[in-house]
Amino acid sequence: MAVRTASAKVISLLQGDYDAKLAPSLSVHISTASKLVDRVATCATSQGTAHDSDTLELIERWLAAYFYTKVDRIRSSQNTGGAGGAIIQGTTDPEPYKAAAMELDWTGCLAALLKGNRGRVVWLGKTTGEQRTYDERNP
């Protein structure tokens, strides 16, 4: 499915957390968020409910901001003589963006996907007909 949000919308959401000087592309973060939102939409539909397109766009926008702040922080540095330092500006915790996206998803699908909780059961033993008693295995 096509992306739902635009870079300008994500930048307006990020405000001081976006490096306007370097103006990095947000396309990879938007694409990542879009794939996850596609899965949220599928999960919600399988539960018998569905998000409207505006809600899906908002979730995608907040997730794109979350993914951006996880990997790209604004740094400013200054050197004076032999000493120097770097300061990370903006949000040092990307969790507010993630939390906002999860609040927009009332189905809980996004929270489950981000946690990676997937139940799976696999039987590694033999079927009842293939099983042997202790005496049959050790004659």
C-alpha positions as a Python dict, from the first residue, in 0.01 Angstrom:
ca = {
    (1, 'M'): (0, 0, 0),
    (2, 'A'): (117, 358, -61),
    (3, 'V'): (242, 580, 218),
    (4, 'R'): (-25, 786, 389),
    (5, 'T'): (174, 1080, 525),
    (6, 'A'): (418, 1336, 388),
    (7, 'S'): (759, 1457, 500),
    (8, 'A'): (625, 1808, 567),
    (9, 'K'): (368, 1669, 812),
    (10, 'V'): (632, 1467, 998),
    (11, 'I'): (867, 1768, 1009),
    (12, 'S'): (591, 1988, 1155),
    (13, 'L'): (534, 1723, 1420),
    (14, 'L'): (904, 1698, 1504),
    (15, 'Q'): (952, 2078, 1535),
    (16, 'G'): (1279, 2120, 1730),
    (17, 'D'): (1376, 1755, 1693),
    (18, 'Y'): (1436, 1780, 1318),
    (19, 'D'): (1776, 1887, 1187),
    (20, 'A'): (1663, 2164, 951),
    (21, 'K'): (2021, 2257, 859),
    (22, 'L'): (2107, 1918, 714),
    (23, 'A'): (1745, 1845, 617),
    (24, 'P'): (1780, 1465, 611),
    (25, 'S'): (1530, 1270, 409),
    (26, 'L'): (1246, 1117, 606),
    (27, 'S'): (1142, 877, 329),
    (28, 'V'): (1300, 569, 490),
    (29, 'H'): (1129, 644, 822),
    (30, 'I'): (795, 708, 652),
    (31, 'S'): (828, 385, 450),
    (32, 'T'): (907, 188, 765),
    (33, 'A'): (611, 341, 946),
    (34, 'S'): (387, 271, 645),
    (35, 'K'): (471, -101, 645),
    (36, 'L'): (393, -121, 1016),
    (37, 'V'): (67, 69, 974),
    (38, 'D'): (-32, -168, 693),
    (39, 'R'): (5, -453, 942),
    (40, 'V'): (-193, -259, 1205),
    (41, 'A'): (-475, -207, 955),
    (42, 'T'): (-476, -579, 866),
    (43, 'C'): (-475, -676, 1234),
    (44, 'A'): (-761, -437, 1313),
    (45, 'T'): (-967, -571, 1024),
    (46, 'S'): (-910, -929, 1142),
    (47, 'Q'): (-1050, -824, 1481),
    (48, 'G'): (-1369, -704, 1313),
    (49, 'T'): (-1290, -333, 1342),
    (50, 'A'): (-1111, -89, 1117),
    (51, 'H'): (-937, 246, 1143),
    (52, 'D'): (-1041, 528, 914),
    (53, 'S'): (-781, 669, 673),
    (54, 'D'): (-722, 983, 884),
    (55, 'T'): (-637, 776, 1190),
    (56, 'L'): (-402, 553, 991),
    (57, 'E'): (-225, 864, 856),
    (58, 'L'): (-183, 1004, 1207),
    (59, 'I'): (-44, 673, 1335),
    (60, 'E'): (197, 664, 1041),
    (61, 'R'): (305, 1024, 1103),
    (62, 'W'): (378, 966, 1471),
    (63, 'L'): (558, 639, 1395),
    (64, 'A'): (774, 808, 1129),
    (65, 'A'): (871, 1072, 1388),
    (66, 'Y'): (947, 793, 1636),
    (67, 'F'): (1173, 609, 1391),
    (68, 'Y'): (1349, 935, 1296),
    (69, 'T'): (1423, 1030, 1658),
    (70, 'K'): (1557, 682, 1729),
    (71, 'V'): (1836, 716, 1475),
    (72, 'D'): (1898, 1084, 1402),
    (73, 'R'): (1959, 1329, 1683),
    (74, 'I'): (2054, 1692, 1638),
    (75, 'R'): (2410, 1753, 1755),
    (76, 'S'): (2580, 2083, 1798),
    (77, 'S'): (2947, 2105, 1878),
    (78, 'Q'): (3184, 2378, 1972),
    (79, 'N'): (3561, 2380, 1998),
    (80, 'T'): (3749, 2641, 2195),
    (81, 'G'): (4124, 2610, 2195),
    (82, 'G'): (4204, 2253, 2291),
    (83, 'A'): (3866, 2180, 2447),
    (84, 'G'): (3547, 2081, 2275),
    (85, 'G'): (3209, 1936, 2341),
    (86, 'A'): (2895, 1808, 2176),
    (87, 'I'): (2539, 1855, 2288),
    (88, 'I'): (2248, 1647, 2171),
    (89, 'Q'): (1956, 1879, 2117),
    (90, 'G'): (1592, 1800, 2093),
    (91, 'T'): (1411, 1504, 2236),
    (92, 'T'): (1654, 1253, 2376),
    (93, 'D'): (1371, 1010, 2432),
    (94, 'P'): (1175, 902, 2122),
    (95, 'E'): (914, 733, 2339),
    (96, 'P'): (661, 1023, 2335),
    (97, 'Y'): (620, 976, 1959),
    (98, 'K'): (578, 600, 2003),
    (99, 'A'): (331, 650, 2288),
    (100, 'A'): (120, 890, 2082),
    (101, 'A'): (105, 644, 1792),
    (102, 'M'): (-1, 365, 2028),
    (103, 'E'): (-271, 583, 2185),
    (104, 'L'): (-420, 645, 1841),
    (105, 'D'): (-454, 269, 1786),
    (106, 'W'): (-742, 161, 2011),
    (107, 'T'): (-720, -200, 1888),
    (108, 'G'): (-387, -269, 2060),
    (109, 'C'): (-244, -411, 1737),
    (110, 'L'): (42, -160, 1723),
    (111, 'A'): (147, -229, 2080),
    (112, 'A'): (152, -602, 2010),
    (113, 'L'): (353, -555, 1690),
    (114, 'L'): (609, -329, 1855),
    (115, 'K'): (654, -572, 2143),
    (116, 'G'): (694, -857, 1899),
    (117, 'N'): (459, -1078, 2097),
    (118, 'R'): (359, -1368, 1882),
    (119, 'G'): (245, -1689, 2038),
    (120, 'R'): (354, -2011, 1877),
    (121, 'V'): (326, -2369, 1990),
    (122, 'V'): (513, -2653, 1825),
    (123, 'W'): (485, -3017, 1931),
    (124, 'L'): (826, -3178, 1909),
    (125, 'G'): (724, -3522, 2026),
    (126, 'K'): (572, -3818, 1845),
    (127, 'T'): (205, -3874, 1784),
    (128, 'T'): (25, -4117, 2013),
    (129, 'G'): (48, -4397, 1758),
    (130, 'E'): (424, -4352, 1721),
    (131, 'Q'): (500, -4348, 2094),
    (132, 'R'): (658, -4648, 2266),
    (133, 'T'): (660, -4749, 2628),
    (134, 'Y'): (983, -4757, 2828),
    (135, 'D'): (1008, -5136, 2798),
    (136, 'E'): (963, -5122, 2419),
    (137, 'R'): (1246, -4867, 2384),
    (138, 'N'): (1488, -5050, 2612),
    (139, 'P'): (1453, -5427, 2556),
}
